Amino acid sequence: MEPAVLEKLRAIVGPDAVLTSVDLSPYVTDGRTPAAAVLPGSADEVAAIVRCAAEAALPVVRQDETT
């Protein structure tokens, strides 16, 4: 993932709510590790994250807290 995209995501939700590297281990699904995990705190943040991902042509996957 482009560093500029990570910076945009951090600006949206704050640096502690964008996980990368080792912090992604809980988000591995079917043996695939995501480039980042973003933990929004509001519906407005979700909308901004989706816009950012669309601009960068990145997929968005929702993961329930219970999984």
SEPAVO-642867 format. One record per residue (C-alpha): x, y, z; residue number from 0; residue in three letters. Coordinates in Angstrom, 3 decimals. Example, Ala and Ser with C-alpha at 12.3 -4.5 7.8 and 13.67 -1.06 7.14 Angstrom:
<nodes>
node east = 12.300 | north = -4.500 | up = 7.800 | n = 0 | res = ALA
node east = 13.670 | north = -1.060 | up = 7.140 | n = 1 | res = SER
</nodes>
This chain:
<nodes>
node east = 0.000 | north = 0.000 | up = 0.000 | n = 0 | res = MET
node east = 1.239 | north = 3.446 | up = -0.888 | n = 1 | res = GLU
node east = 2.564 | north = 5.418 | up = 2.117 | n = 2 | res = PRO
node east = 0.436 | north = 8.392 | up = 1.036 | n = 3 | res = ALA
node east = -2.727 | north = 6.285 | up = 1.365 | n = 4 | res = VAL
node east = -1.718 | north = 5.184 | up = 4.857 | n = 5 | res = LEU
node east = -1.158 | north = 8.827 | up = 5.792 | n = 6 | res = GLU
node east = -4.620 | north = 9.775 | up = 4.498 | n = 7 | res = LYS
node east = -6.161 | north = 6.957 | up = 6.534 | n = 8 | res = LEU
node east = -4.256 | north = 8.051 | up = 9.641 | n = 9 | res = ARG
node east = -5.533 | north = 11.593 | up = 9.112 | n = 10 | res = ALA
node east = -9.092 | north = 10.256 | up = 9.007 | n = 11 | res = ILE
node east = -9.077 | north = 7.984 | up = 12.069 | n = 12 | res = VAL
node east = -5.871 | north = 8.842 | up = 13.934 | n = 13 | res = GLY
node east = -2.559 | north = 6.988 | up = 13.853 | n = 14 | res = PRO
node east = -3.486 | north = 4.441 | up = 16.517 | n = 15 | res = ASP
node east = -6.494 | north = 3.263 | up = 14.491 | n = 16 | res = ALA
node east = -4.494 | north = 2.236 | up = 11.395 | n = 17 | res = VAL
node east = -2.775 | north = -1.101 | up = 11.904 | n = 18 | res = LEU
node east = 0.032 | north = -2.478 | up = 9.762 | n = 19 | res = THR
node east = 2.729 | north = -5.134 | up = 10.006 | n = 20 | res = SER
node east = 2.639 | north = -7.427 | up = 13.048 | n = 21 | res = VAL
node east = -0.530 | north = -5.763 | up = 14.340 | n = 22 | res = ASP
node east = -2.405 | north = -7.401 | up = 11.455 | n = 23 | res = LEU
node east = -2.124 | north = -10.967 | up = 12.750 | n = 24 | res = SER
node east = -5.709 | north = -10.983 | up = 14.121 | n = 25 | res = PRO
node east = -6.988 | north = -9.920 | up = 10.687 | n = 26 | res = TYR
node east = -5.458 | north = -12.725 | up = 8.610 | n = 27 | res = VAL
node east = -8.267 | north = -14.503 | up = 6.730 | n = 28 | res = THR
node east = -7.832 | north = -17.673 | up = 4.710 | n = 29 | res = ASP
node east = -4.070 | north = -17.259 | up = 5.009 | n = 30 | res = GLY
node east = -4.149 | north = -13.746 | up = 3.527 | n = 31 | res = ARG
node east = -2.812 | north = -10.757 | up = 5.427 | n = 32 | res = THR
node east = -4.353 | north = -7.382 | up = 4.588 | n = 33 | res = PRO
node east = -2.141 | north = -4.397 | up = 3.764 | n = 34 | res = ALA
node east = -3.737 | north = -2.499 | up = 6.656 | n = 35 | res = ALA
node east = -6.606 | north = -2.626 | up = 9.104 | n = 36 | res = ALA
node east = -8.462 | north = 0.601 | up = 9.799 | n = 37 | res = VAL
node east = -10.628 | north = 0.918 | up = 12.895 | n = 38 | res = LEU
node east = -13.171 | north = 3.715 | up = 12.385 | n = 39 | res = PRO
node east = -15.002 | north = 5.266 | up = 15.296 | n = 40 | res = GLY
node east = -17.966 | north = 6.760 | up = 13.449 | n = 41 | res = SER
node east = -20.087 | north = 6.508 | up = 10.335 | n = 42 | res = ALA
node east = -18.386 | north = 9.631 | up = 8.977 | n = 43 | res = ASP
node east = -15.003 | north = 7.940 | up = 9.330 | n = 44 | res = GLU
node east = -16.306 | north = 4.849 | up = 7.528 | n = 45 | res = VAL
node east = -17.496 | north = 7.017 | up = 4.643 | n = 46 | res = ALA
node east = -14.143 | north = 8.822 | up = 4.455 | n = 47 | res = ALA
node east = -12.251 | north = 5.498 | up = 4.530 | n = 48 | res = ILE
node east = -14.368 | north = 4.101 | up = 1.685 | n = 49 | res = VAL
node east = -13.797 | north = 7.279 | up = -0.374 | n = 50 | res = ARG
node east = -10.045 | north = 7.062 | up = 0.254 | n = 51 | res = CYS
node east = -9.961 | north = 3.396 | up = -0.729 | n = 52 | res = ALA
node east = -11.992 | north = 4.051 | up = -3.886 | n = 53 | res = ALA
node east = -9.628 | north = 6.850 | up = -4.937 | n = 54 | res = GLU
node east = -6.686 | north = 4.454 | up = -4.497 | n = 55 | res = ALA
node east = -8.548 | north = 1.539 | up = -6.174 | n = 56 | res = ALA
node east = -8.189 | north = -0.554 | up = -3.002 | n = 57 | res = LEU
node east = -10.706 | north = -3.141 | up = -1.800 | n = 58 | res = PRO
node east = -12.536 | north = -2.683 | up = 1.482 | n = 59 | res = VAL
node east = -13.491 | north = -5.703 | up = 3.578 | n = 60 | res = VAL
node east = -15.554 | north = -5.503 | up = 6.737 | n = 61 | res = ARG
node east = -14.659 | north = -7.801 | up = 9.592 | n = 62 | res = GLN
node east = -17.024 | north = -8.247 | up = 12.511 | n = 63 | res = ASP
node east = -15.548 | north = -7.899 | up = 15.986 | n = 64 | res = GLU
node east = -16.851 | north = -11.358 | up = 16.830 | n = 65 | res = THR
node east = -14.810 | north = -13.087 | up = 14.110 | n = 66 | res = THR
</nodes>
